[in-house]
Amino acid sequence: MSVSTTPATGPDRAGRPAFETIPVGEGPHSVAASRDGLRVYVTNFLDGTVSVIDATSNTVATTFPVATGPYGVAVDLGGKRLYVAENSSTFVKVYDTDTGTIALDSGMNARPYGLALTEHPELLLIANAIDNQVMVSDLLTKPLGTLTGIDFPVGIAADANQFYASNYFEGTITVHDAANLTLHVKGPTPAQPQAVITVPRGPYGVAVDRHSERLYVAHFPFDTVSVIDLDSRSVARTITVPGGPRGVAVSPDGTRLYVTNFFERTLTVVPL
């Protein structure tokens, strides 16, 4: 592995260790961390693989093939099922995290981008940027409906009560109710954002930190990650991450930020 010495902007980086970068596959796109903090999963868009990172050593434990053009990725609460969006097709597939084999697949009739899992109940959210909507699924067993009118959502993240969609061309993050989706989403349903957060241009991947009430937004291809204070719903600071950041994920304990670098074939680990 290699170590990057690129600092983050903002006073709280003073005295912290350099960023660490982990070589992964071609065109790393999205990243997800398991709830136990032991594994990090990276979809490699250009070579059709998933890199599985050992989070204790920051090394690639294994790589397994998926279909061409994987985009979004999400891991279930138990850490046994990995959801992968195939943007080059119209499928979301579920892989067994122990074996890397397909456990389930489902056609979307749309090109899926970002993925996120809600918690209560556990639902799969699928960003459909081309059609300006987010699809809601009962973990691919059946579709529940779509939230329409969300401007070109490419990235998506969820916590216990909200989900957050990056609106790439608008330069915003929209905040939506995630706790009552099964009650309100029946077929096509117009989205009613709880808030709209203005961010710098090119918002792509998003990740929420449950510990600090912070949202992290990768700006592709602009080499920055915005840190959003969810109380004030404003950008608190930015982190410089070279190489075309696309995907972001936060470790379960809130101590590390993982950023995929699309042009450099690496995953950056940022101490928080």
PAVODO-267435 format. One record per atom (N, C-alpha, C, O): x, y, z; residue in one letter. Coordinates in pm, whole numbers, padded with zeros to 5 digits, always signed. Example, Ala and Ser with C-alpha at 12.3 -4.5 7.8 and 13.67 -1.06 7.14 Angstrom:
BEGIN
+01319-00569+00780A/+01230-00450+00780A/+01320-00330+00780A/+01424-00332+00846A/+01285-00225+00708S/+01367-00106+00714S/+01290+00003+00787S/+01341+00114+00804S/
//
This chain:
BEGIN
+00084-00118+00000M/+00000+00000+00000M/+00088+00124+00000M/+00208+00115+00028M/+00032+00237-00031S/+00106+00361-00031S/+00041+00460+00064S/-00075+00444+00102S/+00117+00562+00102V/+00066+00663+00193V/+00068+00798+00125V/+00171+00839+00072V/-00045+00868+00127S/-00056+01001+00072S/-00035+01103+00182S/-00082+01082+00294S/+00034+01212+00152T/+00055+01317+00251T/-00032+01438+00226T/-00006+01545+00282T/-00133+01425+00144T/-00220+01537+00115T/-00305+01569+00238T/-00378+01482+00286T/-00297+01693+00290P/-00374+01726+00410P/-00516+01765+00375P/-00546+01797+00260P/-00603+01763+00474A/-00736+01818+00460A/-00732+01965+00498A/-00645+02006+00575A/-00824+02043+00444T/-00837+02180+00488T/-00915+02184+00617T/-00995+02095+00645T/-00892+02287+00696G/-00965+02299+00822G/-00874+02278+00940G/-00784+02195+00933G/-00894+02351+01047P/-00801+02349+01160P/-00794+02217+01235P/-00693+02190+01301P/-00897+02133+01226D/-00896+02011+01305D/-00808+01903+01245D/-00799+01794+01302D/-00744+01929+01131R/-00650+01833+01075R/-00511+01847+01135R/-00427+01759+01116R/-00483+01955+01208A/-00349+01981+01261A/-00303+01865+01348A/-00372+01824+01441A/-00182+01815+01317G/-00124+01710+01398G/-00177+01571+01372G/-00132+01477+01437G/-00269+01555+01281R/-00323+01421+01254R/-00236+01348+01151R/-00163+01413+01076R/-00242+01215+01147P/-00157+01141+01054P/-00198+01161+00909P/-00310+01203+00879P/-00102+01131+00819A/-00129+01144+00677A/-00238+01046+00634A/-00260+00943+00698A/-00305+01081+00524F/-00403+00989+00468F/-00332+00863+00421F/-00217+00867+00377F/-00402+00751+00431E/-00351+00626+00378E/-00430+00589+00254E/-00553+00603+00253E/-00363+00541+00150T/-00433+00500+00029T/-00410+00352+00003T/-00300+00301+00020T/-00517+00284-00037I/-00515+00141-00061I/-00541+00115-00209I/-00646+00155-00259I/-00451+00050-00281P/-00476+00017-00422P/-00594-00078-00434P/-00603-00177-00362P/-00684-00047-00527V/-00798-00134-00554V/-00805-00161-00704V/-00702-00169-00770V/-00926-00175-00760G/-00939-00208-00901G/-00947-00085-00990G/-00919+00027-00948G/-00985-00108-01115E/-00994+00000-01214E/-01123+00079-01197E/-01232+00021-01197E/-01110+00210-01182G/-01229+00294-01174G/-01312+00271-01050G/-01433+00247-01062G/-01252+00278-00929P/-01332+00257-00808P/-01443+00362-00798P/-01420+00481-00814P/-01564+00314-00772H/-01679+00402-00779H/-01742+00426-00642H/-01735+00538-00590H/-01802+00324-00584S/-01872+00341-00456S/-01808+00255-00349S/-01731+00163-00377S/-01841+00287-00222V/-01780+00217-00110V/-01882+00205+00001V/-01964+00294+00023V/-01878+00092+00072A/-01967+00067+00186A/-01888-00004+00294A/-01802-00088+00264A/-01917+00029+00420A/-01851-00034+00534A/-01950-00122+00607A/-02065-00085+00627A/-01904-00241+00648S/-01991-00330+00726S/-02015-00273+00864S/-01933-00197+00916S/-02128-00309+00924R/-02166-00252+01053R/-02071-00294+01165R/-02059-00222+01264R/-02004-00409+01151D/-01909-00451+01255D/-01772-00385+01239D/-01684-00402+01324D/-01753-00309+01131G/-01629-00235+01110G/-01513-00317+01058G/-01402-00265+01048G/-01536-00443+01023L/-01426-00530+00981L/-01400-00529+00832L/-01287-00557+00789L/-01501-00499+00751R/-01487-00505+00606R/-01536-00376+00540R/-01631-00313+00585R/-01467-00341+00432V/-01507-00229+00347V/-01513-00280+00204V/-01422-00350+00159V/-01620-00246+00133Y/-01643-00299-00002Y/-01638-00186-00104Y/-01702-00082-00087Y/-01561-00208-00212V/-01543-00106-00317V/-01585-00166-00450V/-01534-00271-00490V/-01677-00100-00520T/-01710-00142-00657T/-01612-00078-00754T/-01589+00043-00749T/-01556-00159-00842N/-01462-00111-00943N/-01531-00111-01079N/-01548-00216-01142N/-01570+00007-01123F/-01657+00022-01239F/-01593-00030-01367F/-01660-00093-01449F/-01465-00005-01387L/-01403-00034-01517L/-01358-00178-01533L/-01340-00224-01645L/-01340-00251-01423D/-01301-00392-01441D/-01405-00489-01387D/-01382-00610-01385D/-01521-00438-01344G/-01630-00526-01305G/-01599-00615-01187G/-01626-00735-01190G/-01541-00556-01080T/-01508-00634-00962T/-01549-00558-00836T/-01582-00440-00840T/-01546-00630-00724V/-01559-00570-00591V/-01433-00603-00513V/-01396-00719-00500V/-01367-00500-00461S/-01253-00519-00371S/-01304-00525-00228S/-01381-00438-00186S/-01262-00627-00154V/-01301-00643-00014V/-01181-00606+00072V/-01077-00672+00067V/-01196-00498+00150I/-01086-00446+00230I/-01095-00498+00373I/-01202-00492+00435I/-00983-00547+00425D/-00972-00578+00567D/-00948-00445+00639D/-00840-00387+00627D/-01047-00396+00713A/-01039-00263+00773A/-00941-00257+00890A/-00903-00147+00931A/-00900-00371+00944T/-00804-00369+01054T/-00661-00348+01004T/-00578-00292+01075T/-00633-00394+00881S/-00498-00381+00826S/-00491-00287+00706S/-00383-00256+00658S/-00608-00241+00658N/-00615-00156+00539N/-00546-00221+00419N/-00467-00157+00348N/-00578-00348+00398T/-00528-00420+00281T/-00646-00489+00213T/-00751-00510+00274T/-00627-00524+00086V/-00731-00596+00012V/-00728-00742+00052V/-00629-00812+00029V/-00836-00788+00113A/-00844-00928+00156A/-00875-01019+00038A/-00818-01128+00027A/-00964-00975-00050T/-01000-01053-00167T/-01068-00962-00267T/-01111-00851-00234T/-01077-01009-00390T/-01150-00940-00497T/-01236-01044-00567T/-01188-01152-00600T/-01363-01011-00591F/-01447-01106-00663F/-01517-01038-00780F/-01549-00919-00772F/-01542-01113-00887P/-01602-01053-01006P/-01752-01031-00989P/-01822-01110-00926P/-01798-00921-01048V/-01942-00895-01061V/-01965-00859-01208V/-01874-00876-01290V/-02081-00810-01242A/-02107-00775-01382A/-02033-00647-01419A/-01983-00575-01333A/-02026-00620-01548T/-01961-00500-01598T/-02031-00375-01547T/-02154-00367-01545T/-01953-00278-01505G/-02008-00148-01470G/-02080-00138-01339G/-02189-00080-01335G/-02025-00192-01227P/-02093-00176-01098P/-02082-00033-01046P/-01976+00029-01053P/-02192+00018-00995Y/-02197+00153-00938Y/-02216+00145-00786Y/-02120+00122-00712Y/-02339+00164-00742G/-02366+00171-00599G/-02344+00039-00528G/-02350-00068-00589G/-02318+00048-00396V/-02298-00071-00315V/-02351-00044-00175V/-02337+00067-00123V/-02411-00145-00114A/-02460-00135+00023A/-02451-00273+00087A/-02472-00374+00020A/-02420-00275+00216V/-02411-00402+00288V/-02519-00404+00395V/-02544-00302+00460V/-02583-00519+00413D/-02695-00527+00507D/-02645-00519+00651D/-02525-00527+00677D/-02739-00504+00744L/-02704-00482+00884L/-02627-00599+00943L/-02543-00580+01031L/-02656-00720+00895G/-02587-00838+00946G/-02453-00865+00881G/-02378-00952+00926G/-02421-00790+00774G/-02293-00807+00705G/-02282-00929+00618G/-02172-00966+00578G/-02395-00993+00586K/-02393-01117+00508K/-02432-01098+00362K/-02401-01182+00278K/-02499-00987+00331R/-02549-00965+00196R/-02500-00831+00144R/-02515-00727+00209R/-02441-00835+00025L/-02388-00715-00039L/-02472-00683-00161L/-02485-00767-00251L/-02529-00565-00165Y/-02611-00519-00278Y/-02524-00438-00373Y/-02454-00346-00330Y/-02530-00472-00502V/-02448-00404-00602V/-02538-00360-00717V/-02611-00441-00774V/-02531-00232-00752A/-02607-00177-00865A/-02524-00190-00992A/-02408-00150-00996A/-02585-00247-01096E/-02518-00260-01225E/-02570-00152-01318E/-02674-00168-01382E/-02497-00042-01325N/-02543+00069-01407N/-02537+00038-01555N/-02610+00099-01634N/-02451-00055-01595S/-02440-00090-01737S/-02558-00177-01782S/-02579-00195-01902S/-02633-00230-01686S/-02753-00307-01718S/-02869-00244-01641S/-02867-00124-01615S/-02966-00320-01606T/-03076-00268-01525T/-03097-00354-01400T/-03208-00366-01350T/-02988-00411-01350F/-02999-00506-01240F/-02936-00453-01112F/-02837-00381-01114F/-02996-00491-01000V/-02931-00487-00871V/-02915-00632-00827V/-03012-00708-00828V/-02793-00669-00788K/-02766-00806-00748K/-02721-00811-00603K/-02661-00717-00551K/-02750-00924-00540V/-02712-00947-00400V/-02608-01057-00397V/-02629-01165-00453V/-02495-01029-00332Y/-02386-01126-00322Y/-02368-01170-00177Y/-02382-01090-00084Y/-02339-01296-00160D/-02303-01349-00029D/-02163-01297+00005D/-02069-01320-00070D/-02150-01228+00117T/-02021-01166+00149T/-01915-01269+00187T/-01796-01238+00182T/-01954-01389+00224D/-01856-01494+00258D/-01798-01559+00134D/-01679-01593+00131D/-01880-01575+00031T/-01836-01651-00086T/-01821-01567-00212T/-01753-01609-00306T/-01882-01448-00216G/-01879-01366-00337G/-01969-01418-00447G/-01957-01375-00562G/-02060-01509-00414T/-02151-01564-00514T/-02286-01493-00508T/-02323-01436-00405T/-02359-01497-00620I/-02487-01429-00629I/-02592-01504-00547I/-02612-01624-00564I/-02660-01429-00459A/-02768-01487-00381A/-02904-01450-00439A/-03002-01523-00420A/-02911-01337-00510L/-03038-01288-00562L/-03009-01179-00663L/-02912-01105-00648L/-03092-01170-00766D/-03082-01054-00856D/-03222-01009-00895D/-03318-01086-00890D/-03230-00883-00935S/-03360-00826-00968S/-03343-00718-01073S/-03260-00629-01058S/-03423-00725-01179G/-03423-00623-01282G/-03500-00500-01235G/-03604-00512-01169G/-03449-00381-01270M/-03509-00257-01223M/-03588-00183-01330M/-03663-00091-01298M/-03572-00221-01457N/-03628-00145-01568N/-03579-00001-01566N/-03648+00090-01612N/-03460+00018-01514A/-03397+00150-01507A/-03250+00126-01474A/-03213+00019-01426A/-03168+00226-01499R/-03026+00213-01467R/-03001+00259-01324R/-03013+00378-01294R/-02966+00167-01234P/-02947+00204-01094P/-02813+00274-01071P/-02711+00237-01130P/-02814+00373-00986Y/-02692+00445-00948Y/-02658+00411-00802Y/-02613+00300-00774Y/-02680+00504-00711G/-02646+00479-00571G/-02746+00388-00502G/-02861+00378-00543G/-02700+00322-00395L/-02784+00235-00312L/-02770+00274-00166L/-02664+00321-00123L/-02877+00255-00090A/-02871+00273+00054A/-02975+00184+00119A/-03077+00150+00059A/-02948+00147+00243L/-03041+00065+00320L/-03095+00147+00438L/-03018+00206+00514L/-03226+00149+00453T/-03285+00208+00573T/-03287+00103+00682T/-03258-00014+00657T/-03320+00144+00805E/-03305+00053+00918E/-03437+00002+00975E/-03447-00116+01009E/-03538+00085+00985H/-03662+00048+01053H/-03784+00090+00971H/-03836+00200+00989H/-03829+00003+00881P/-03778-00131+00850P/-03659-00124+00755P/-03625-00017+00703P/-03596-00237+00734E/-03480-00243+00644E/-03530-00251+00500E/-03578-00354+00455E/-03517-00138+00430L/-03558-00128+00291L/-03438-00088+00206L/-03344-00027+00256L/-03444-00124+00078L/-03339-00085-00015L/-03385+00035-00095L/-03492+00032-00157L/-03305+00142-00095L/-03330+00260-00176L/-03236+00257-00295L/-03116+00233-00280L/-03290+00281-00413I/-03214+00272-00538I/-03228+00404-00613I/-03337+00440-00656I/-03118+00476-00627A/-03119+00602-00699A/-03127+00577-00849A/-03043+00506-00904A/-03226+00634-00912N/-03245+00624-01058N/-03230+00764-01114N/-03328+00836-01134N/-03104+00802-01139A/-03075+00940-01177A/-03139+00979-01309A/-03191+01090-01323A/-03136+00889-01406I/-03187+00923-01539I/-03334+00963-01535I/-03376+01052-01609I/-03411+00898-01450D/-03554+00927-01441D/-03590+01018-01324D/-03708+01036-01294D/-03488+01075-01257N/-03510+01171-01148N/-03599+01113-01038N/-03698+01174-00997N/-03561+00995-00990Q/-03642+00931-00887Q/-03557+00838-00801Q/-03446+00799-00839Q/-03612+00802-00685V/-03553+00701-00598V/-03655+00589-00583V/-03769+00613-00542V/-03614+00469-00616M/-03700+00352-00605M/-03687+00292-00466M/-03578+00288-00408M/-03799+00244-00413V/-03804+00185-00280V/-03842+00038-00294V/-03944+00006-00355V/-03760-00051-00237S/-03782-00194-00251S/-03773-00263-00116S/-03693-00226-00031S/-03855-00364-00099D/-03849-00449+00019D/-03737-00551+00000D/-03761-00670-00017D/-03612-00499+00004L/-03491-00581-00012L/-03497-00668-00137L/-03454-00783-00135L/-03550-00613-00243L/-03560-00675-00376L/-03664-00786-00383L/-03679-00848-00488L/-03736-00812-00274T/-03841-00913-00284T/-03963-00858-00357T/-04032-00932-00427T/-03990-00730-00339K/-04098-00665-00414K/-04077-00514-00414K/-04030-00458-00315K/-04113-00447-00525P/-04104-00301-00527P/-04218-00240-00447P/-04331-00289-00452P/-04189-00133-00374L/-04292-00066-00296L/-04340+00062-00362L/-04451+00108-00336L/-04256+00120-00449G/-04295+00243-00517G/-04173+00326-00550G/-04060+00281-00534G/-04197+00446-00598T/-04088+00537-00634T/-04120+00677-00583T/-04235+00720-00583T/-04015+00745-00540L/-04024+00886-00507L/-03977+00964-00628L/-03861+00953-00668L/-04063+01042-00685T/-04035+01111-00811T/-03997+01257-00786T/-04021+01311-00678T/-03939+01320-00888G/-03907+01461-00881G/-03781+01494-00802G/-03765+01607-00757G/-03691+01396-00784I/-03563+01420-00718I/-03460+01438-00829I/-03435+01345-00906I/-03401+01555-00837D/-03322+01592-00955D/-03192+01512-00966D/-03100+01532-00886D/-03184+01424-01064F/-03066+01346-01099F/-02988+01297-00976F/-02873+01335-00956F/-03052+01213-00894P/-02983+01161-00776P/-02882+01053-00815P/-02919+00950-00872P/-02756+01076-00784V/-02653+00976-00815V/-02607+00902-00690V/-02580+00782-00694V/-02599+00974-00578G/-02559+00913-00453G/-02671+00919-00352G/-02757+01006-00359G/-02670+00824-00258I/-02777+00817-00160I/-02722+00755-00032I/-02640+00663-00037I/-02769+00805+00082A/-02729+00752+00212A/-02849+00762+00304A/-02939+00843+00282A/-02849+00679+00409A/-02963+00678+00500A/-02916+00656+00643A/-02817+00587+00668A/-02989+00717+00737D/-02972+00685+00878D/-03107+00636+00931D/-03192+00594+00853D/-03128+00642+01060A/-03249+00583+01116A/-03376+00656+01074A/-03483+00596+01067A/-03365+00787+01047N/-03485+00865+01022N/-03491+00934+00886N/-03600+00960+00836N/-03376+00964+00826Q/-03374+01036+00699Q/-03292+00960+00595Q/-03210+00874+00627Q/-03316+00996+00468F/-03219+00961+00367F/-03182+01087+00291F/-03257+01184+00287F/-03064+01082+00230Y/-03003+01199+00169Y/-02966+01164+00025Y/-02902+01062+00000Y/-03007+01249-00069A/-02980+01225-00211A/-02896+01340-00266A/-02928+01456-00243A/-02789+01306-00338S/-02708+01409-00403S/-02767+01440-00539S/-02789+01351-00621S/-02793+01566-00562N/-02851+01613-00688N/-02739+01677-00770N/-02705+01794-00751N/-02683+01596-00862Y/-02555+01630-00923Y/-02557+01763-00997Y/-02468+01846-00977Y/-02655+01786-01079F/-02657+01907-01161F/-02709+02029-01085F/-02676+02142-01119F/-02789+02007-00983E/-02842+02117-00904E/-02741+02167-00800E/-02752+02280-00753E/-02643+02084-00765G/-02549+02122-00661G/-02614+02128-00524G/-02589+02220-00446G/-02699+02030-00495T/-02770+02026-00367T/-02774+01885-00312T/-02750+01787-00383T/-02805+01876-00183I/-02840+01751-00116I/-02982+01768-00066I/-03012+01864+00005I/-03070+01677-00102T/-03206+01684-00050T/-03222+01583+00063T/-03172+01471+00056T/-03294+01626+00167V/-03315+01545+00287V/-03460+01497+00286V/-03552+01577+00270V/-03479+01366+00304H/-03612+01305+00291H/-03643+01217+00412H/-03552+01165+00477H/-03770+01201+00441D/-03815+01112+00548D/-03788+00967+00508D/-03829+00922+00401D/-03719+00895+00596A/-03693+00753+00571A/-03770+00663+00665A/-03775+00542+00645A/-03830+00720+00768A/-03894+00638+00871A/-04034+00593+00833A/-04085+00497+00890A/-04096+00662+00737N/-04236+00633+00705N/-04257+00598+00558N/-04364+00621+00502N/-04154+00542+00497L/-04163+00513+00353L/-04271+00412+00322L/-04342+00426+00222L/-04286+00311+00405T/-04387+00208+00375T/-04528+00262+00386T/-04621+00206+00328T/-04546+00371+00461L/-04678+00431+00474L/-04712+00525+00360L/-04826+00532+00316L/-04611+00596+00311H/-04638+00706+00217H/-04605+00675+00071H/-04658+00741-00019H/-04519+00576+00048V/-04477+00550-00090V/-04557+00432-00144V/-04530+00316-00111V/-04654+00463-00227K/-04738+00362-00291K/-04739+00392-00440K/-04812+00480-00485K/-04659+00319-00516G/-04647+00352-00658G/-04568+00482-00674G/-04495+00520-00582G/-04580+00551-00788P/-04512+00680-00806P/-04567+00784-00708P/-04687+00811-00705P/-04477+00841-00627T/-04516+00937-00524T/-04426+01059-00533T/-04304+01044-00524T/-04480+01179-00549P/-04395+01298-00554P/-04315+01315-00425P/-04371+01308-00315P/-04185+01335-00438A/-04101+01356-00320A/-04130+01491-00258A/-04153+01590-00327A/-04127+01495-00126Q/-04144+01619-00052Q/-04026+01634+00044Q/-04034+01592+00159Q/-03915+01693-00004P/-03795+01703+00080P/-03822+01779+00209P/-03896+01877+00212P/-03759+01731+00317Q/-03766+01802+00444Q/-03673+01923+00445Q/-03696+02020+00518Q/-03567+01915+00362A/-03472+02026+00353A/-03392+02011+00224A/-03382+01902+00168A/-03336+02123+00178V/-03246+02125+00063V/-03118+02195+00107V/-03122+02311+00150V/-03005+02127+00097I/-02876+02181+00141I/-02794+02215+00018I/-02769+02128-00066I/-02751+02339+00006T/-02667+02381-00105T/-02522+02344-00078T/-02469+02372+00030T/-02458+02281-00176V/-02319+02237-00162V/-02242+02282-00286V/-02303+02327-00383V/-02108+02271-00286P/-02032+02301-00407P/-02071+02209-00522P/-02141+02110-00503P/-02023+02243-00640R/-02064+02172-00762R/-02018+02026-00761R/-01920+01987-00697R/-02095+01947-00835G/-02059+01806-00856G/-02078+01713-00740G/-01994+01625-00722G/-02184+01727-00657P/-02202+01630-00548P/-02231+01491-00602P/-02318+01474-00687P/-02159+01393-00554Y/-02173+01256-00605Y/-02206+01160-00491Y/-02322+01153-00450Y/-02110+01087-00439G/-02140+00996-00330G/-02166+01068-00200G/-02111+01176-00175G/-02251+01010-00115V/-02282+01068+00016V/-02275+00959+00122V/-02300+00842+00096V/-02239+01001+00244A/-02235+00909+00358A/-02269+00988+00483A/-02232+01104+00497A/-02341+00925+00574V/-02381+00991+00697V/-02311+00926+00815V/-02299+00803+00822V/-02266+01010+00909D/-02202+00964+01031D/-02303+00977+01145D/-02339+01088+01183D/-02347+00865+01198R/-02448+00866+01303R/-02395+00921+01435R/-02473+00961+01522R/-02262+00922+01452H/-02204+00968+01577H/-02198+01120+01586H/-02225+01177+01692H/-02163+01184+01478S/-02136+01328+01482S/-02244+01413+01417S/-02233+01536+01415S/-02348+01349+01363E/-02450+01424+01288E/-02386+01503+01174E/-02417+01620+01152E/-02296+01436+01104R/-02229+01496+00989R/-02260+01413+00864R/-02278+01291+00870R/-02266+01484+00753L/-02285+01421+00623L/-02162+01451+00539L/-02113+01564+00537L/-02111+01349+00470Y/-01993+01366+00385Y/-02035+01351+00239Y/-02107+01259+00203Y/-01988+01444+00156V/-02027+01448+00015V/-01903+01455-00072V/-01824+01549-00059V/-01884+01357-00160A/-01774+01359-00257A/-01814+01443-00377A/-01927+01433-00426A/-01722+01527-00424H/-01749+01614-00540H/-01662+01567-00656H/-01541+01586-00657H/-01727+01506-00754F/-01656+01451-00870F/-01674+01543-00990F/-01787+01585-01017F/-01567+01577-01063P/-01427+01536-01046P/-01343+01645-00979P/-01232+01673-01026P/-01390+01706-00875F/-01332+01828-00822F/-01242+01809-00700F/-01201+01907-00638F/-01209+01684-00665D/-01106+01653-00567D/-01134+01708-00427D/-01041+01739-00352D/-01261+01719-00391T/-01295+01763-00257T/-01409+01678-00200T/-01488+01619-00272T/-01412+01674-00068V/-01524+01615+00006V/-01576+01721+00101V/-01500+01777+00181V/-01706+01750+00094S/-01768+01845+00185S/-01812+01775+00313S/-01862+01662+00310S/-01793+01844+00425V/-01842+01795+00554V/-01959+01886+00592V/-01942+02006+00614V/-02077+01827+00602I/-02199+01903+00628I/-02244+01881+00771I/-02258+01767+00817I/-02267+01990+00842D/-02325+01985+00975D/-02477+01970+00958D/-02542+02059+00903D/-02532+01860+01005L/-02674+01835+00984L/-02764+01916+01076L/-02884+01927+01050L/-02709+01973+01182D/-02788+02062+01267D/-02815+02194+01197D/-02928+02243+01192D/-02707+02252+01142S/-02723+02379+01071S/-02754+02360+00923S/-02793+02454+00854S/-02737+02235+00875R/-02759+02203+00734R/-02678+02295+00643R/-02730+02356+00549R/-02549+02302+00674S/-02457+02384+00597S/-02320+02315+00594S/-02292+02229+00676S/-02236+02355+00497V/-02102+02298+00483V/-02013+02354+00592V/-01992+02475+00599V/-01960+02266+00677A/-01874+02308+00787A/-01729+02323+00743A/-01659+02414+00788A/-01683+02236+00655R/-01547+02242+00603R/-01536+02152+00483R/-01631+02082+00447R/-01419+02153+00419T/-01393+02064+00307T/-01262+01989+00330T/-01172+02038+00398T/-01255+01871+00271I/-01135+01787+00276I/-01087+01770+00133I/-01166+01737+00044I/-00959+01791+00109T/-00901+01772-00023T/-00859+01627-00041T/-00776+01576+00033T/-00919+01561-00141V/-00885+01422-00172V/-00863+01412-00323V/-00961+01405-00398V/-00739+01410-00369P/-00711+01407-00513P/-00752+01275-00577P/-00768+01174-00509P/-00769+01279-00709G/-00788+01155-00784G/-00930+01128-00829G/-00960+01018-00875G/-01019+01228-00816G/-01156+01208-00862G/-01242+01134-00763G/-01287+01023-00792G/-01268+01192-00643P/-01350+01122-00544P/-01493+01101-00593P/-01557+01194-00641P/-01541+00978-00581R/-01679+00946-00622R/-01762+00892-00507R/-01873+00940-00481R/-01709+00792-00437G/-01786+00731-00330G/-01727+00762-00194G/-01607+00782-00181G/-01813+00768-00091V/-01768+00790+00046V/-01844+00696+00140V/-01959+00660+00115V/-01777+00657+00248A/-01840+00578+00355A/-01769+00612+00485A/-01651+00646+00485A/-01843+00602+00595V/-01788+00630+00727V/-01781+00498+00805V/-01874+00418+00800V/-01671+00477+00876S/-01661+00357+00959S/-01767+00363+01068S/-01806+00472+01110S/-01814+00247+01116P/-01922+00246+01215P/-01891+00322+01343P/-01982+00374+01408P/-01763+00330+01380D/-01728+00403+01502D/-01702+00551+01476D/-01671+00625+01569D/-01716+00594+01351G/-01701+00735+01318G/-01559+00788+01318G/-01540+00909+01321G/-01459+00700+01314T/-01320+00746+01322T/-01251+00755+01187T/-01144+00815+01177T/-01311+00697+01082R/-01246+00697+00951R/-01348+00725+00841R/-01464+00682+00846R/-01301+00798+00741L/-01378+00822+00621L/-01308+00751+00505L/-01188+00766+00486L/-01385+00674+00429Y/-01331+00605+00312Y/-01377+00677+00186Y/-01496+00706+00171Y/-01283+00705+00095V/-01314+00780-00027V/-01255+00706-00146V/-01135+00679-00149V/-01338+00674-00246T/-01286+00612-00368T/-01232+00721-00461T/-01291+00828-00475T/-01117+00690-00523N/-01053+00784-00616N/-01056+00722-00756N/-00975+00637-00790N/-01152+00767-00835F/-01184+00703-00961F/-01065+00700-01057F/-01043+00600-01125F/-00987+00807-01063F/-00878+00816-01161F/-00749+00751-01112F/-00659+00725-01193F/-00738+00723-00981E/-00611+00675-00928E/-00614+00529-00883E/-00513+00478-00834E/-00730+00461-00899R/-00741+00321-00860R/-00709+00300-00713R/-00645+00201-00676R/-00753+00392-00628T/-00722+00379-00487T/-00845+00411-00401T/-00942+00472-00446T/-00835+00366-00276L/-00930+00403-00172L/-00851+00480-00068L/-00753+00429-00014L/-00893+00603-00038T/-00826+00684+00063T/-00893+00666+00198T/-01016+00668+00208T/-00812+00649+00303V/-00862+00640+00439V/-00826+00769+00511V/-00709+00799+00530V/-00928+00845+00550V/-00910+00976+00613V/-00942+00964+00761V/-01055+00929+00794V/-00849+00992+00852P/-00882+00993+00995P/-00978+01107+01026P/-00960+01218+00976P/-01078+01081+01107L/-01176+01182+01143L/-01159+01225+01290L/-01233+01311+01339L/
//
